[in-house]
Amino acid sequence: MRILFATPYNCVSGGISRWAGNIINYYNGLTTDVELDVLPMNDTKERSAEDFVDSSPIQRVARGLRTYGRAVKTLHNKLKTAKYDILHIASSASISLFKDIVMMRIARKRGVRSVLHFHFGRIPDLSKRGNWEWKMLLRAVRMSNRTIVIDRQSYDTLIACGCSNVDYIPNPLSPAIGEIVSRVEVERKPNMLLFVGQCLPTKGVYELVEACNSIPNIELCMLGAIADSVSQELTAMWNSSSTLNIVGNISFEEVIKMMCQCDVFVLPTYTEGFPNVILESMACGCAIVTTPVGAIPEMLDEEDGKHYGIMVEPRNVEQLKGAVERMLSDIDYKNDCRANVQQRVNERYNIDSVWRQLISVWQMLLS
């Protein structure tokens, strides 16, 4: 079984690239009859993560069009020179849906089946809007042989719309995280709050700083790519006697160490697909405050009376402040959440299980 894996890969930032890296690294350690060939859909120019957060929408669209043009050309060449069974496309939708449809058409002409793998959590919202993106998305889903989504709400939405070729597969936890956690020797730092991600307005960074301004005796650390203008604005907003520490980008291992060290992990994001940072913070046994968007509810929802974290409405500063204060003050609740998330992530999101589910989808298409 030969799979052409079309995905962003080895990029400086991006959840799809990290997902692809986890899958490909796991595959490289296997003895299997699956042959996985990567078609990287990357910008060929070396860029820092800061370049991405600083770029304008027009620059991002132009960069995307160049990248997609190269990907389509590479697909043509690969299908001419080698025989593949399945084209597996990792997609973030939006304008990339045009590229997805073109690539699936090319594959169909060559007798290659297609899997369209969506890595975002806006499908329920798009279905309500009924806009051009929703119509293109439905067209792409119906053209694919199978479509994979990463959260239950997206799966239910597409099934309700009559799409019967849909599968739900969550993102996996990277095995590297468990290895780092097992050898990290740090203690939890009381009252240390940690944010990890691109420091964009849609990640709720302004609401986070506003909420923490009036919480005394804390240290708020913010890790991830950040534009100079955003850093200056957040610093200007901070009028507390507590500490704001805008760190920027650091190594992956250092991020995991800080997750193991923080008192509370906070991600007040507006929209997500299946956020890797939530998986990683769960593996680090963090007490988590976040929002119920994308796949986060199924990652942290209470079950059998067990608590896994606190979810608040996006953009709601008062709820965010109250949730952080509860995590800081209610020690028993916080410790329960820490133990429960670590157990759940290792049971539900291990990469062995996710790989088997991918294999099952591919085998289904060829049976």
N, C-alpha and C positions, 0 to 999 in steps of 0.2 A: 504494500500500500504506500503510494508516493504522494506526499502532501506538499503543495506550494503554499507557504505560509507568508501572506502579504500583510506586513505590519510595520509600524514604526519600531525601530530596534536600535539599542545603544545610543539613544538620544540623551541630551543633557538633562532633560526633564520630561515629565509626562507619564500619566498612569498607564497608558497602553504600552509604552516602551518598557516600563518596569514589569508589567504582566508578561509581555513577550519574553523578556529576559529570564523570568522565573521558569516559564514553560520550556524555553530552549535549553537553559542550563540543566534542567531536570532530564530532558530528553537525551542530552549529550552523555549523561551518566547511566543510560539504560542499554540493555541488550534487547532489541525489539525488531520486529519485521516492518515497523513503520520507518519510512525514509522522509525526513523533514528537511525541506529546502527553503531557505528564507529569502523572500523578496522584500528588502528593506524599503519602506516608504518614508525616507528621511530627507531632510534638507541636507544637501551635500556639503554646504559651507559650515565650518566649525563655528559654533556659537556658544556663548555662555548662557546660563539660565536667565541672567539679568537681561540679555538681549531680547528674550521672549516677553518678559513682563514690561519692558520699555517700548516694544514695537507697537505701532498703531494698527487698527483693524485693517486698513488698506494694505499695509506691509505684510500682515499675516495672511491675507487673502492671496496677495501676489506670490508670496513664498509657497503657499499651499498649491496654487495652480502649477507652479514650476515643478514642485515635488510630484504631484499627481501625473503630470505629463511624462516625467521620467519613469514613473512606476508603470504606466500603461505601455510605454515603449519597451521597457524591460520585460514585461509580461509577454508581449508579442514575441520577443526574441527567445525567451525561455520555452514557450509552448511550441516554437518551431524546431527547437533543437533537442527537446527531451519530452518524454511521455509522463504526464501526471494524471493521477486519479481524481484529485480534489484540489480546488483552489479555496483556501481558507482566508477570508479577508477580515481583518480587524478594523472596525469603523467607529468614528465619533459622530457620524451623520452630518447634518448641516450641508455645506457645499460639497463635502466629500462624497455625498450620495451620488452625485453625477459621475464621479470617478468609479464608485462601486458598481453602478449599473453598466458602465462601459466595460469594466473588467469582467463582469459576469457574462456579458454578451460575447466577448472574445473567447472566454473559456467554453461557453456553450457551443460555439462554432467548431471548436476543437474536440468536442465530446468530453470535456472535463466538467465534473459536477462542482457546485459552488456551495460554500458555507459562509454566511454573512454574520459576523460576530460583533454585536453592538456593545460598546463600552461607555455607556452614559446612562443617566437615569431620568431623562426628560420625556420618555415616551408617553406616560400618562398625561403629562401637561400638553404635549403636542397634539394628542388625540382630542383634547378639549378645544384647542385653538383651531384645528382643522386648516392650518395654513399650508403654504407651499411645501414646507419641510415635511409635514405630516403626509401629504399626498405623495411626495417623492419617496418617503420612507416606506409607505405601503407598497408602492410600485417595486421598490428594491426587495422587500420581503417576499413578495409574490413571485419575483423572478428567481430568487435563490432556491436551491434544493432544500436547505435547512437554514434557519436563522436562530442564533443563540443570543439570549439576553442575560444580564448579570443580576437582575433583581426580580422578585416575584410580581411586583406591581406592573412592570413592563410586560412580563409574560401574560398575566391576566388580561391586560389591555389588548394585546394583539390577538389572543385567543377569542376574546369577546367580539373582535372585529372580523372574525371568520378566518383568521390565519392559522391553519392547522399544522404548519411546518415549523413550529417554534419549540425550542428547548431552553430550559433554564439551567445555567451552570455558573456558580459563583466563582469569583477570583480566588486563587490559592494564596496561602501564606508562603513566603519564601523560606526554604529550609535554612538559608544562611542566618536568618534572624534567631532561630532556636540555638544555633551554634554560638552566636554572639552573646545571647542572653545567658547561656550556660556558663560562660567564663567571665562575665562582667562582675566586678566586685565594687559595687557602689551602694550607698544607703540612700533611702528616700530623703529628700530635702524638704522639710516642712514649709508649707506655704509657697512652694515654687510651682507656678503655672507654666505650662509649655504649649506653644502652638507650633505646628510643623506644616509647611506647605508653601506654595507660591503666595506671597503676601499681596493679594489682589483684593479689591473691594468686595468681590463676590465670595470671598472666603470669610467674610465677616470680621475682618481685622479692625475696622473702625469701631464697630459695635463692641468688640472685645476690649479695646483700649478704653472706650467710654465706660463700659461696665466695671472694669478693674480700677478705674480712677478713684472710686469711692470705697474700695476695699482696702483696709489698712494692713500694713506689715506683710506684704506679698512681694514676690519677684515674678514678673511676667517676662518669659523668654520667648522670642519669636525667631524660628529657624526657617530658612528658605529664601529663594530669590526674591528680591524686593527692588523696586525702582527708587532712585534717589528722591524723587518727589514724594512718593508714598512714605518713605522713611522720615523725611522732614515733617510731613503733615502729622504723622503719628506721634513723633517726638513733641511737636508743638501742642498736640492735644493733651499730653501727659502733664497733669498738674498735681500729681499725688506725691506724698513723701515716700511712697514705696518705690521699687526699682523696676524700670522698663529696660530690657536688654534686647535690642534688635541685633541678632547675631549674623543673619544672612546665611549663605550656603556653607555647610560643613560636610565632612565625609559621612557616608551612610552609617559606618560603625559608630561614629560619634553621635549621630542622631539617635541610634538605638540605645546608646549609653545614657543619653539625656532622658529618653523615655523611661528607662529603668530608674532614673534618679528623681524624676519630677513627682510632685505631690498630686497634681491633677493635670490631665491632658485635655485641652480645649480646642474644638474645631467648630466654630459657629457659622458654617458654610451655608450659602444660599442654595446650591445645587451640586449634586454629585452623581456619579454612577455607582461604582463600588470602590470607595476610597481605600487605597493601600495603607494610608497612615492610620486608619482606624484598625485594620487588621494588625498592623505592627504594634500599635499601642496596646491592643488586647494581648498580644503575645508577650509584651513587656509587663503585663499585669497592672496596667494603668487604671486609675479612676477616671472615667471619661465623661465630659460634658460636650454635647454636640447637638445637631439638629436632625429631625426625622425626614431626611431627603434621600433619594436614590435607594440604595440597598441598606442604608444605616438602620432603619427600623428592624429589619429581620436579623441584623447583626447584634442589636442591643436590646430588643424587646424582652420584657419580663416573661418568664416561663416557669411554671410549677412553683410560683411564689419566690423565685430567685431574681435578684436585681443585677443588672449588667451595666448601668450607667444612667445618666439623665439626659433627656432630649428636650430641647426648648424650640420655640418658634424662631425661624430665621428673622433677623433684623430686630428682634425683641430684646432690647437692652436690659429691661427690668427682669425678665425671666432669666436671662443669661447671668446677671449678677446674683440672683437668688439661687440658681443652681450651683454656681461656683462656691458661694458662701456655705451652702449645705454640704457640699463635698469636703470643704475645708474643716467644717465644725463637727460633722457627724462621723466620728471615727469608725464605729461599727458598720454603718452603711457603706462607707468608703472601702473598708477592708473586704466586705462581702462582694462588692462589685469587682474588686481586683481579682479575687480568687475565681469568681464565676466567669469573667471574660477570658481568663487564661485557659480555663478548662474548655470553654466553648470553642475557642479558636483552634485549639489542637484537635478537637474531635470533628468539627464540621468543615474546616477550611484547610485541611492538610493537602499537600500537592499530589499525593498518591491518588486520593479520591477524585480530584479534579481532572487529572490526566486520564483516569479510567473513563470518566464521563465524556471527555473529548474523543477518546478512542471509540466509544460506543456510538457517538454520532457519525463518525467517519465510516465505521463498519456498517451502520444502518444504510448509508447511501450506496454502498457497494454490494450489499446482500441481494 
